[in-house]
Amino acid sequence: MRIRTRLLLFLVAAVTLIMGVYAAIALNQRTLLLSDAMIRETETLGSALRAVTDNALRDGRFEDLDGVLAEVARDPETYLVAVLDSEGGILAGEVEALPDCLRINLTGAPPPGGARGWAECGGRVRWTSLPVRDPAHTLIVARLATVVEEDEARSRVRILLTTLALGGGAAAVIFAVLHITLSRPLDLMASGVRALGGPSPPEPIELPRSAGELRELAQAFNEMASRLDAKRRSLAQGIEERIALERRVQTEEKFAALGRLTGGLAHELGAPLNVISMRAEAILYDAVANPEVKRQAGEIVGEVERVADLIRSLVHMARQDPLSLRPVGLSALLDELVQDAHGRSEDGEARVEFRNPDTRAVIDGDPNLLRHAIRNLIKNALEAVSREERQEEGFVEVILASRSEGGWEVRVRDNGPGAVPEQIPQLFEPFFTTKAVGEGMGLGLSVAQGIIEEHGGTVALHPRFPRGMEAVVRFPQSGGGQTGTYDSPDFQTPGDGGEVQ
């Protein structure tokens, strides 16, 4: 049972008990007052009739006495009025004999001051007997207590109804007061306590002034919740930092082992790949070569380029050398990459465009690494729109724009299948890929992110509505302020027309 219910029952019971006791006392006092009034009325009537009786007996006017007694007897509250002789017989009055309920109280002559009392004659009767002169002996007057009893009954009902009404009203008032000052504040605090263990910090508990001391309890709870939330955030931050550190350590260990492998791999495979690529290109551009042979030579060049691109990514991930920075013109670099991507699009399956070229776009960086990073983003977008069957034309847009806070922004958009938001953080992890087995190792985005962050920039992926993906690269402003140029890269792959260094 709730505290509010228990308090309500207790307080209503206490109020009802107090009112019941008060009602009993008030009823008893009213009954006493009415009884005293009836006693005085009976005594007054007896004294008046005694004087009338003495005068009538003295003058011998018995008929007049009978008339007065008969008139008094007609009062419905008069039970009996009579004059008795010394033997107890009726000398005057409309009754023939005394009832037994009064006879036992009238044995012998009354004292000079009279006798009086209560008798039960089918109801309470107040009687008084007074001595009168000879030849009579006693005057007796008896009145019914009907008025007292009826008033007592009416008062009892009235007090009961009043008690019930006041008790109900008190219960309603007590219920409202308890609801405002106790129940509702406790419900709010209970909700806050339940929310304390939830995933998000609970809202501060605000209680009205009517809550009294519970407001201080709510304030103490809010302070405790605030401290717990601060500790939770601190703990979560520490856990995240520890997880990130463990991941970095694991990644560094993985890349250290990878570096030892790729150091020899690039050297051992570079020369054979260059030879294969040059022989295949010679066949490809031989005017007299068979078309089928040229097609196969083109496939060889493409596969060699894929292998060279993988080697280049592995070499970059294992690289420990500092960057060699110089001003680089982003517009020229992006234009070359878009032209290269447009030529790589199979049978024109995707439209590749460069928008908003700006010769003022200059950043400090390594042109070879920047070319590799942005090329990976464009290649990833191009593969996304090329590997899906679609009704509309696929497109890849490369947009260059200045940033209001300084620096430049490169956006690579496509209308491919995109990715679910839960996958986006994983797309930058090394060796994570959504492609089919054999179509990629999942290094392109990870390598691009590493290169861009080395240049002081950031890269993020955002899903586009209704479909597609957008890669947003932000670079800081060049520190030198001079015009940048983009030269042919020193680090080349067979697909770039040079050797694997």
C-alpha positions as CSV (number, residue, x, y, z in Angstrom):
1,M,0.0,0.0,0.0
2,R,1.3,3.4,-0.9
3,I,2.3,5.9,1.7
4,R,-0.3,8.4,0.4
5,T,-3.0,5.8,0.9
6,R,-1.8,4.8,4.4
7,L,-1.6,8.4,5.5
8,L,-5.0,9.2,4.0
9,L,-6.7,6.2,5.8
10,F,-4.9,7.2,9.1
11,L,-5.8,10.9,8.9
12,V,-9.4,10.2,7.8
13,A,-9.9,7.7,10.6
14,A,-8.4,10.1,13.1
15,V,-10.6,13.0,11.9
16,T,-13.7,10.8,11.9
17,L,-12.9,9.6,15.5
18,I,-12.4,13.1,16.8
19,M,-15.6,14.3,15.1
20,G,-17.4,11.2,16.5
21,V,-16.3,11.9,20.0
22,Y,-17.2,15.6,19.6
23,A,-20.6,14.6,18.2
24,A,-21.3,12.2,21.2
25,I,-20.3,14.9,23.7
26,A,-22.4,17.5,21.8
27,L,-25.4,15.1,21.7
28,N,-25.1,14.3,25.4
29,Q,-24.9,18.0,26.3
30,R,-28.0,18.8,24.2
31,T,-29.9,15.9,25.8
32,L,-29.0,17.2,29.3
33,L,-30.0,20.7,28.3
34,L,-33.4,19.5,27.0
35,S,-33.9,17.3,30.1
36,D,-33.1,20.2,32.4
37,A,-35.6,22.3,30.5
38,M,-38.2,19.7,30.8
39,I,-37.6,19.3,34.5
40,R,-37.9,23.0,35.1
41,E,-41.0,23.1,32.9
42,T,-42.6,20.2,34.9
43,E,-41.7,21.9,38.2
44,T,-43.1,25.2,37.1
45,L,-46.4,23.6,35.9
46,G,-46.6,21.6,39.2
47,S,-46.2,24.7,41.3
48,A,-48.8,26.6,39.3
49,L,-51.3,23.7,39.6
50,R,-50.6,23.4,43.3
51,A,-51.7,27.0,43.9
52,V,-54.8,26.5,41.8
53,T,-55.6,23.3,43.6
54,D,-55.2,24.9,47.1
55,N,-57.5,27.8,46.1
56,A,-60.1,25.5,44.6
57,L,-60.1,23.2,47.7
58,R,-60.3,26.2,50.1
59,D,-63.3,27.6,48.2
60,G,-64.9,24.2,47.5
61,R,-64.8,24.7,43.7
62,F,-64.1,21.1,42.7
63,E,-65.7,21.6,39.2
64,D,-63.4,24.4,38.4
65,L,-60.5,22.3,39.5
66,D,-61.6,19.4,37.3
67,G,-61.9,21.8,34.4
68,V,-58.3,23.2,34.9
69,L,-56.8,19.7,35.2
70,A,-58.7,18.5,32.1
71,E,-57.4,21.5,30.1
72,V,-53.8,20.6,31.2
73,A,-54.3,16.9,30.4
74,R,-55.2,17.8,26.8
75,D,-51.6,18.8,26.2
76,P,-50.0,15.9,24.2
77,E,-46.9,16.1,26.3
78,T,-48.9,15.6,29.6
79,Y,-48.9,12.0,30.6
80,L,-51.0,12.5,33.8
81,V,-52.3,15.2,36.1
82,A,-54.5,14.4,39.2
83,V,-55.3,15.2,42.8
84,L,-55.2,12.3,45.2
85,D,-56.8,11.8,48.6
86,S,-55.0,10.3,51.6
87,E,-55.9,6.7,50.4
88,G,-54.4,7.2,47.0
89,G,-57.7,7.5,45.3
90,I,-58.4,10.0,42.5
91,L,-60.1,13.1,43.9
92,A,-59.8,15.3,40.8
93,G,-58.6,14.6,37.3
94,E,-59.7,12.6,34.2
95,V,-58.0,9.4,35.2
96,E,-59.7,6.7,37.2
97,A,-56.6,5.2,38.9
98,L,-52.9,5.7,38.9
99,P,-50.8,3.5,36.6
100,D,-48.5,1.0,38.4
101,C,-45.4,2.7,37.0
102,L,-46.2,5.8,39.1
103,R,-48.0,4.1,42.0
104,I,-44.8,2.6,43.4
105,N,-43.2,6.1,43.5
106,L,-46.2,7.7,45.4
107,T,-46.4,5.6,48.5
108,G,-47.0,7.7,51.6
109,A,-47.4,11.4,51.9
110,P,-45.0,13.6,49.9
111,P,-42.5,15.7,51.9
112,P,-43.3,19.4,52.3
113,G,-41.0,20.3,49.4
114,G,-42.6,17.6,47.2
115,A,-41.1,14.5,45.5
116,R,-39.9,14.1,41.9
117,G,-38.2,11.6,39.6
118,W,-38.2,9.7,36.3
119,A,-40.4,6.7,35.5
120,E,-40.7,4.2,32.6
121,C,-44.3,4.1,31.5
122,G,-44.0,3.0,27.9
123,G,-41.6,5.8,27.5
124,R,-39.7,8.1,29.8
125,V,-41.9,10.2,32.1
126,R,-40.9,13.1,34.3
127,W,-43.1,13.3,37.4
128,T,-43.4,15.5,40.4
129,S,-45.8,15.2,43.5
130,L,-46.6,18.1,45.8
131,P,-48.6,18.1,49.0
132,V,-51.9,20.1,48.9
133,R,-54.4,21.1,51.6
134,D,-57.3,19.0,53.0
135,P,-59.5,17.3,52.1
136,A,-57.0,16.4,49.3
137,H,-53.6,14.9,49.9
138,T,-51.3,15.0,46.9
139,L,-51.1,16.7,43.5
140,I,-49.3,14.6,40.9
141,V,-48.1,16.0,37.5
142,A,-46.3,13.6,35.0
143,R,-45.1,14.7,31.5
144,L,-43.8,12.6,28.6
145,A,-40.2,13.0,27.5
146,T,-41.2,12.6,23.9
147,V,-39.8,16.0,22.9
148,V,-36.4,15.1,24.4
149,E,-36.3,11.7,22.7
150,E,-37.4,13.0,19.3
151,D,-34.9,15.8,19.4
152,E,-32.2,13.4,20.5
153,A,-33.0,11.1,17.5
154,R,-33.0,14.0,15.1
155,S,-29.8,15.3,16.5
156,R,-28.2,11.9,16.2
157,V,-29.1,11.6,12.5
158,R,-28.1,15.2,11.9
159,I,-24.7,14.8,13.6
160,L,-24.1,11.5,11.8
161,L,-24.8,13.1,8.4
162,T,-22.7,16.1,9.3
163,T,-19.9,13.8,10.5
164,L,-20.0,11.8,7.2
165,A,-20.0,15.0,5.1
166,L,-17.2,16.6,7.0
167,G,-15.3,13.3,7.0
168,G,-15.7,13.1,3.2
169,G,-14.7,16.7,2.7
170,A,-11.7,16.2,5.0
171,A,-10.7,13.1,3.0
172,A,-10.9,15.0,-0.3
173,V,-8.9,17.9,1.1
174,I,-6.3,15.5,2.7
175,F,-6.1,13.6,-0.6
176,A,-5.4,16.7,-2.6
177,V,-2.9,18.0,-0.1
178,L,-1.1,14.7,0.1
179,H,-1.1,14.4,-3.7
180,I,0.4,17.9,-4.2
181,T,2.9,17.8,-1.3
182,L,3.8,14.2,-1.1
183,S,2.6,11.8,-3.8
184,R,3.5,13.8,-6.9
185,P,6.9,14.9,-5.7
186,L,7.6,11.3,-4.7
187,D,6.5,10.1,-8.2
188,L,8.8,12.7,-9.8
189,M,11.7,11.5,-7.6
190,A,11.0,7.9,-8.4
191,S,11.1,8.6,-12.1
192,G,14.4,10.4,-11.7
193,V,15.8,7.5,-9.7
194,R,14.7,5.0,-12.4
195,A,16.2,7.2,-15.1
196,L,19.5,7.4,-13.2
197,G,20.5,3.9,-14.5
198,G,19.5,4.7,-18.1
199,P,21.8,5.4,-21.1
200,S,21.4,9.1,-20.8
201,P,21.6,11.4,-17.7
202,P,18.3,12.1,-16.0
203,E,16.6,15.4,-16.2
204,P,16.9,17.5,-13.0
205,I,14.0,17.1,-10.7
206,E,12.1,20.3,-10.2
207,L,9.6,20.3,-7.3
208,P,7.1,23.0,-6.4
209,R,7.5,25.0,-3.2
210,S,4.5,23.1,-1.8
211,A,6.8,20.0,-1.6
212,G,8.5,21.5,1.4
213,E,11.5,19.4,2.7
214,L,11.2,17.1,-0.4
215,R,12.6,20.0,-2.4
216,E,15.8,19.8,-0.4
217,L,15.9,16.0,-1.0
218,A,15.4,16.6,-4.8
219,Q,18.2,19.2,-4.9
220,A,20.5,16.7,-3.1
221,F,19.5,14.1,-5.7
222,N,20.1,16.4,-8.6
223,E,23.6,17.2,-7.2
224,M,24.3,13.5,-6.8
225,A,23.0,12.7,-10.3
226,S,25.2,15.5,-11.7
227,R,28.3,14.1,-9.9
228,L,27.5,10.6,-11.1
229,D,27.0,11.8,-14.7
230,A,30.4,13.6,-14.6
231,K,32.1,10.5,-13.3
232,R,30.3,8.4,-15.9
233,R,31.5,10.7,-18.7
234,S,35.0,10.7,-17.3
235,L,35.0,6.9,-17.1
236,A,33.5,6.5,-20.6
237,Q,36.1,8.9,-21.9
238,G,38.9,7.0,-20.2
239,I,37.5,3.7,-21.6
240,E,37.3,5.1,-25.1
241,E,40.8,6.5,-24.9
242,R,42.1,3.2,-23.6
243,I,40.3,1.3,-26.4
244,A,41.6,3.8,-29.0
245,L,45.1,3.4,-27.6
246,E,44.8,-0.4,-27.7
247,R,43.6,-0.2,-31.3
248,R,46.5,2.1,-32.2
249,V,49.0,-0.3,-30.6
250,Q,47.4,-3.2,-32.5
251,T,47.5,-1.2,-35.7
252,E,51.1,-0.2,-35.2
253,E,52.1,-3.8,-34.5
254,K,50.2,-4.9,-37.6
255,F,51.8,-2.2,-39.7
256,A,55.2,-2.9,-38.3
257,A,54.9,-6.5,-39.4
258,L,53.4,-5.3,-42.7
259,G,56.3,-2.9,-43.2
260,R,58.9,-5.7,-42.9
261,L,56.9,-7.6,-45.5
262,T,56.3,-4.8,-48.0
263,G,59.8,-3.5,-47.8
264,G,61.0,-6.6,-49.7
265,L,57.8,-7.1,-51.6
266,A,57.9,-3.8,-53.4
267,H,61.5,-4.3,-54.4
268,E,61.0,-7.9,-55.6
269,L,57.8,-7.2,-57.5
270,G,58.5,-3.7,-58.8
271,A,60.8,-4.7,-61.6
272,P,58.8,-7.6,-63.0
273,L,55.6,-5.6,-62.9
274,N,57.3,-2.8,-64.8
275,V,58.5,-5.2,-67.4
276,I,55.1,-6.8,-67.8
277,S,53.4,-3.5,-68.0
278,M,55.7,-2.1,-70.6
279,R,55.4,-5.2,-72.8
280,A,51.7,-5.2,-72.5
281,E,51.5,-1.5,-73.4
282,A,53.7,-2.1,-76.4
283,I,51.3,-4.7,-77.6
284,L,48.3,-2.5,-76.8
285,Y,49.6,0.4,-78.9
286,D,51.0,-1.8,-81.8
287,A,49.0,-0.8,-84.8
288,V,49.3,-4.3,-86.5
289,A,48.4,-6.3,-83.4
290,N,45.4,-8.6,-83.4
291,P,42.3,-6.9,-81.7
292,E,41.9,-9.9,-79.4
293,V,45.5,-9.6,-78.4
294,K,45.1,-5.9,-77.8
295,R,42.1,-6.6,-75.6
296,Q,44.0,-9.1,-73.5
297,A,47.0,-6.8,-73.3
298,G,44.7,-4.1,-71.9
299,E,43.4,-6.5,-69.3
300,I,47.1,-7.3,-68.4
301,V,47.8,-3.6,-68.0
302,G,44.7,-3.1,-65.8
303,E,45.6,-6.1,-63.5
304,V,49.2,-4.9,-63.2
305,E,47.9,-1.5,-62.2
306,R,45.7,-3.2,-59.5
307,V,48.8,-5.0,-58.1
308,A,50.9,-1.9,-58.2
309,D,48.2,0.1,-56.5
310,L,48.0,-2.5,-53.7
311,I,51.8,-2.4,-53.3
312,R,51.8,1.4,-53.2
313,S,49.1,1.4,-50.4
314,L,51.1,-1.2,-48.4
315,V,54.3,0.9,-48.8
316,H,52.6,4.0,-47.6
317,M,51.1,2.3,-44.6
318,A,54.5,1.1,-43.6
319,R,56.2,4.4,-44.3
320,Q,57.8,6.1,-41.3
321,D,59.6,9.0,-43.1
322,P,58.4,12.6,-42.5
323,L,56.5,14.5,-45.2
324,S,58.3,16.7,-47.7
325,L,55.9,19.6,-48.0
326,R,55.6,22.2,-50.7
327,P,52.8,24.3,-52.1
328,V,50.4,22.2,-54.2
329,G,47.7,23.5,-56.5
330,L,44.6,21.5,-55.8
331,S,42.7,22.6,-58.9
332,A,45.4,21.1,-61.3
333,L,45.7,18.0,-59.2
334,L,42.0,17.3,-59.1
335,D,41.6,18.0,-62.8
336,E,44.2,15.5,-63.7
337,L,42.7,12.9,-61.4
338,V,39.2,13.5,-62.8
339,Q,40.5,13.1,-66.4
340,D,42.3,9.9,-65.4
341,A,39.2,8.6,-63.7
342,H,37.1,9.5,-66.7
343,G,39.4,7.4,-68.9
344,R,39.2,4.5,-66.5
345,S,35.4,4.4,-66.5
346,E,34.4,1.2,-68.3
347,D,32.5,2.0,-71.5
348,G,31.3,5.3,-70.1
349,E,29.2,3.6,-67.4
350,A,29.7,6.6,-65.1
351,R,30.0,10.3,-65.7
352,V,33.0,11.9,-63.9
353,E,33.0,15.7,-63.5
354,F,35.1,18.3,-61.9
355,R,33.2,21.4,-60.7
356,N,34.4,24.8,-59.4
357,P,38.1,24.7,-60.4
358,D,39.9,27.5,-58.6
359,T,43.6,28.3,-59.2
360,R,43.8,30.0,-55.8
361,A,43.3,26.7,-54.1
362,V,46.8,26.0,-52.7
363,I,47.8,23.8,-49.7
364,D,51.1,22.6,-48.3
365,G,51.7,19.0,-49.0
366,D,53.3,16.1,-50.7
367,P,51.8,16.0,-54.3
368,N,52.4,12.3,-54.7
369,L,50.7,11.4,-51.5
370,L,47.8,13.8,-52.0
371,R,47.3,12.4,-55.5
372,H,47.2,8.9,-54.1
373,A,44.8,9.8,-51.3
374,I,42.3,11.6,-53.5
375,R,42.6,9.1,-56.3
376,N,41.6,6.4,-53.8
377,L,38.4,8.4,-52.9
378,I,37.5,8.9,-56.6
379,K,38.3,5.3,-57.4
380,N,36.1,4.1,-54.5
381,A,33.2,6.2,-55.7
382,L,33.7,5.1,-59.3
383,E,33.7,1.4,-58.3
384,A,30.5,2.0,-56.2
385,V,28.5,3.3,-59.2
386,S,30.0,0.8,-61.7
387,R,29.3,-2.5,-59.9
388,E,25.6,-1.9,-59.6
389,E,23.0,-2.5,-62.2
390,R,20.9,0.7,-62.6
391,Q,18.4,2.4,-64.8
392,E,19.8,5.9,-64.5
393,E,23.3,7.1,-65.4
394,G,25.9,6.8,-62.7
395,F,28.0,9.8,-61.8
396,V,30.9,10.9,-59.8
397,E,31.3,14.6,-59.0
398,V,34.5,16.2,-57.6
399,I,33.8,19.7,-56.1
400,L,36.4,22.2,-55.0
401,A,35.3,25.0,-52.6
402,S,36.8,27.5,-50.2
403,R,36.0,27.4,-46.5
404,S,34.8,30.4,-44.6
405,E,37.2,29.8,-41.7
406,G,40.1,29.4,-44.2
407,G,41.4,26.5,-46.2
408,W,39.8,24.4,-48.9
409,E,37.3,21.6,-49.2
410,V,37.1,18.8,-51.7
411,R,33.8,16.8,-52.0
412,V,33.6,13.5,-53.9
413,R,30.0,12.6,-54.6
414,D,28.4,9.5,-56.2
415,N,25.0,8.0,-56.7
416,G,26.0,4.5,-55.8
417,P,24.3,2.2,-53.3
418,G,25.9,4.0,-50.4
419,A,26.3,2.5,-46.9
420,V,24.2,2.2,-43.7
421,P,25.3,4.7,-41.1
422,E,26.4,1.9,-38.7
423,Q,29.1,0.9,-41.3
424,I,30.6,4.3,-41.9
425,P,33.1,4.3,-38.9
426,Q,34.3,0.8,-40.0
427,L,35.0,1.9,-43.6
428,F,38.2,3.7,-42.5
429,E,39.5,0.6,-40.7
430,P,42.4,-1.2,-42.6
431,F,41.3,-4.4,-44.4
432,F,37.5,-3.7,-43.9
433,T,35.6,-3.8,-47.2
434,T,32.0,-4.2,-48.4
435,K,33.1,-5.6,-51.7
436,A,33.0,-9.2,-52.8
437,V,36.0,-11.4,-52.1
438,G,38.8,-10.7,-54.5
439,E,37.6,-7.2,-55.5
440,G,39.6,-5.3,-52.9
441,M,41.5,-5.5,-49.6
442,G,39.9,-2.5,-47.8
443,L,43.0,-0.3,-47.7
444,G,42.0,2.6,-50.0
445,L,40.0,4.6,-47.5
446,S,42.3,3.8,-44.6
447,V,45.3,5.0,-46.7
448,A,43.5,8.1,-47.8
449,Q,42.6,9.0,-44.3
450,G,46.1,8.6,-43.1
451,I,47.6,10.8,-45.8
452,I,45.0,13.5,-45.4
453,E,45.4,13.6,-41.6
454,E,49.2,13.8,-42.1
455,H,48.6,17.0,-44.0
456,G,46.6,18.4,-41.2
457,G,43.2,17.8,-42.8
458,T,40.2,15.6,-42.1
459,V,38.0,13.3,-44.1
460,A,34.5,12.1,-43.4
461,L,31.8,10.1,-45.2
462,H,28.1,11.0,-45.3
463,P,25.2,9.1,-46.8
464,R,23.2,11.0,-49.4
465,F,19.5,11.0,-49.9
466,P,17.9,9.0,-51.5
467,R,21.1,7.1,-52.4
468,G,24.8,7.6,-52.8
469,M,27.8,8.7,-50.6
470,E,29.8,11.8,-50.2
471,A,33.4,12.0,-49.0
472,V,34.3,15.5,-47.6
473,V,38.0,16.4,-47.3
474,R,39.0,19.6,-45.5
475,F,42.5,21.0,-45.9
476,P,44.0,23.9,-43.9
477,Q,45.1,27.1,-45.7
478,S,48.6,27.1,-47.1
479,G,51.1,28.7,-44.8
480,G,53.4,30.1,-47.6
481,G,50.8,32.1,-49.4
482,Q,52.5,31.5,-52.8
483,T,50.9,30.0,-55.9
484,G,51.0,26.2,-55.9
485,T,51.9,24.0,-58.8
486,Y,51.2,20.4,-59.5
487,D,54.0,18.4,-61.1
488,S,54.1,14.8,-62.2
489,P,54.4,12.6,-59.2
490,D,57.9,11.4,-58.2
491,F,56.4,8.2,-56.8
492,Q,54.7,6.4,-59.7
493,T,53.1,3.1,-60.4
494,P,53.0,1.2,-63.7
495,G,49.5,2.5,-64.2
496,D,50.9,6.1,-63.9
497,G,53.4,5.5,-66.6
498,G,56.5,5.0,-64.4
499,E,58.2,2.6,-62.1
500,V,57.4,1.3,-58.6
501,Q,59.9,3.1,-56.4
